[in-house]
Amino acid sequence: MNDFSEGKYSPDKVLKTGDEFEELCNAFSDMAEKLTGYHNSLNDRIETATKDLAETNLKLIEVNRRLSEVNIRKSDFIARASHELRTPLTSIKGAMDYISAKFSNIVRDRPDDTSCDDLIIFFDLIKKNSERLINMVNTMLDLERIELGVSELHLSDTNLSQVIEETLISLQVNADEKAYCCQPICLITSPFTLMRKR
């Protein structure tokens, strides 16, 4: 038993007394052999599991590296696309501001002529939608900055009635195509403001 506890046990060492001591020794020998086999099997399984875990870790490291590369490319694409979109959109908005101002002057000079009213409404709609697109591009850039952890939040008051009105105007074009009516359910008359990012 001392040899077994020290890991030096050999199943050949059996007492030959011909009585219950020999039976006990044989039973102990069988148990020791089974325990040794179980121990060896367990060690083999641990070795295999450790090897599999190491391989899985290597695969995960590679997948994480690829994901990081893809994320960097995505961020680069969004940044480039946003900047490329913002420049022409800003030009379109500037041109629409100029045209709207010119039409306002024409209408002011001819108060009885209502032929330009529809054009002014459409120019305002184009201008507002170009502003909306610029805001969408800015939002894309903001989201990218948030992902990178370099975003600063600046809060300001916003007129909620105006936001709702602009949203309804932008939705009205699609609503008209489908013969829907787009109107607010209730009117906001009090000075209600919503905090939003500048």
C-alpha positions in Angstrom: 0.0 0.0 0.0 2.9 2.4 0.7 4.2 1.7 -2.8 0.7 2.4 -4.2 0.4 5.7 -2.4 3.8 6.8 -3.7 2.9 5.7 -7.3 5.3 2.7 -7.3 2.6 0.0 -7.2 3.1 -3.1 -9.3 0.2 -5.5 -9.7 2.7 -8.5 -9.6 3.2 -7.9 -5.9 0.5 -10.1 -4.4 0.6 -11.9 -1.0 0.4 -15.7 -1.4 -1.1 -16.7 2.0 -4.0 -18.7 0.8 -6.5 -17.0 3.1 -8.6 -13.8 3.2 -5.4 -11.7 3.2 -4.6 -13.0 -0.3 -8.2 -12.3 -1.4 -8.0 -8.8 0.0 -4.7 -8.3 -1.7 -6.1 -9.6 -5.0 -9.2 -7.2 -4.6 -6.8 -4.3 -3.9 -4.7 -5.2 -6.9 -7.7 -5.2 -9.2 -8.9 -1.9 -7.7 -5.4 -0.4 -8.1 -5.2 -1.6 -11.7 -8.6 0.0 -12.5 -7.7 3.2 -10.8 -4.4 3.4 -12.7 -6.2 2.8 -16.0 -8.9 5.4 -15.1 -6.1 7.9 -14.1 -4.2 7.3 -17.4 -7.4 7.6 -19.4 -8.3 10.8 -17.6 -4.8 12.2 -18.3 -5.2 11.3 -22.0 -8.6 13.1 -22.1 -7.2 16.1 -20.3 -4.3 16.3 -22.7 -6.6 16.0 -25.7 -9.0 18.6 -24.3 -6.0 21.0 -23.6 -4.7 20.5 -27.1 -8.2 21.1 -28.6 -8.6 24.2 -26.4 -5.2 25.6 -27.5 -6.3 25.0 -31.2 -9.6 26.7 -30.6 -7.9 29.6 -28.9 -5.6 30.0 -31.9 -8.6 30.0 -34.2 -10.4 32.6 -32.1 -7.3 34.8 -32.1 -7.2 34.6 -35.9 -11.0 35.3 -36.2 -10.6 38.3 -33.8 -7.7 39.6 -35.9 -9.8 39.3 -39.1 -12.8 41.0 -37.4 -10.6 43.8 -36.3 -9.4 44.3 -39.9 -12.9 44.2 -41.2 -14.0 46.7 -38.6 -11.2 49.0 -39.5 -12.1 48.8 -43.2 -15.8 49.4 -42.4 -14.9 52.4 -40.3 -12.6 53.7 -43.1 -15.3 53.2 -45.7 -18.0 54.9 -43.6 -15.7 57.9 -42.9 -14.7 58.2 -46.6 -18.3 57.7 -47.9 -19.7 60.2 -45.4 -17.1 62.9 -46.3 -17.6 62.2 -50.0 -21.4 62.6 -49.6 -21.2 65.6 -47.4 -19.4 67.8 -49.9 -21.9 67.6 -52.7 -24.8 67.7 -50.3 -23.5 70.9 -48.8 -23.1 72.3 -52.3 -26.7 71.3 -53.2 -28.0 72.9 -50.0 -26.1 76.1 -50.7 -27.5 76.3 -54.2 -31.0 75.7 -52.9 -30.5 78.5 -50.3 -29.5 80.8 -53.1 -32.4 79.9 -55.4 -34.9 80.1 -52.5 -33.6 83.6 -51.6 -33.9 84.7 -55.3 -37.4 83.3 -55.5 -38.4 85.1 -52.2 -37.1 88.3 -53.8 -39.2 87.7 -56.9 -42.3 87.0 -54.8 -41.7 90.0 -52.7 -41.4 92.2 -55.8 -44.6 90.8 -57.3 -47.0 90.1 -54.4 -50.0 89.5 -56.7 -48.2 86.8 -58.8 -48.9 83.4 -57.3 -47.3 81.3 -60.1 -44.1 80.8 -58.1 -45.7 79.7 -54.9 -45.5 76.0 -55.8 -41.9 76.3 -56.9 -41.0 77.9 -53.5 -42.7 75.1 -51.7 -40.8 72.5 -53.7 -37.5 74.4 -53.3 -38.1 74.5 -49.6 -38.8 70.7 -49.6 -35.6 70.0 -51.6 -33.6 72.2 -49.2 -35.1 70.5 -46.1 -34.4 67.0 -47.6 -30.8 68.0 -48.5 -30.4 69.2 -44.9 -31.9 65.8 -43.8 -29.4 63.9 -45.9 -26.6 66.0 -44.4 -27.9 65.2 -40.9 -27.9 61.5 -41.9 -24.3 61.7 -43.1 -23.4 63.5 -39.9 -25.2 60.8 -37.8 -23.2 58.1 -39.6 -20.0 59.9 -38.7 -21.2 60.4 -35.1 -22.0 56.7 -34.8 -18.5 55.9 -36.1 -17.0 58.3 -33.6 -19.1 56.7 -30.8 -17.7 53.2 -31.8 -14.2 54.6 -31.7 -14.9 56.2 -28.4 -14.0 59.7 -29.5 -17.5 61.3 -29.5 -18.5 64.4 -27.4 -22.1 65.0 -26.6 -23.4 68.6 -26.8 -27.0 69.1 -25.9 -29.2 72.0 -27.1 -32.9 72.9 -27.1 -34.9 71.9 -30.1 -38.4 72.9 -31.1 -40.4 69.7 -31.1 -43.2 71.2 -33.2 -40.8 72.1 -35.9 -39.2 68.6 -35.9 -42.7 67.0 -36.2 -43.7 69.4 -39.0 -40.5 68.8 -41.0 -40.9 65.0 -40.5 -44.5 65.1 -41.7 -43.5 67.2 -44.8 -40.8 64.7 -45.7 -43.3 61.8 -45.2 -46.0 63.4 -47.2 -44.4 62.7 -50.6 -44.5 58.9 -49.9 -47.9 59.2 -48.3 -49.3 61.0 -51.4 -48.0 58.2 -53.7 -50.0 55.7 -51.6 -53.0 57.9 -51.1 -52.5 58.3 -47.4 -53.0 61.4 -45.3 -50.1 62.4 -43.1 -51.3 64.8 -40.3 -50.5 65.3 -36.7 -53.1 63.9 -34.2 -52.7 66.8 -31.8 -51.3 70.2 -32.1 -48.4 71.3 -29.8 -49.1 74.9 -28.9 -47.0 75.3 -25.8 -43.2 75.9 -26.1 -42.2 72.2 -25.8 -38.5 71.5 -26.3 -36.6 68.3 -26.7 -32.9 68.0 -25.9 -30.9 66.7 -28.8 -27.3 66.4 -30.0 -26.0 69.5 -31.9 
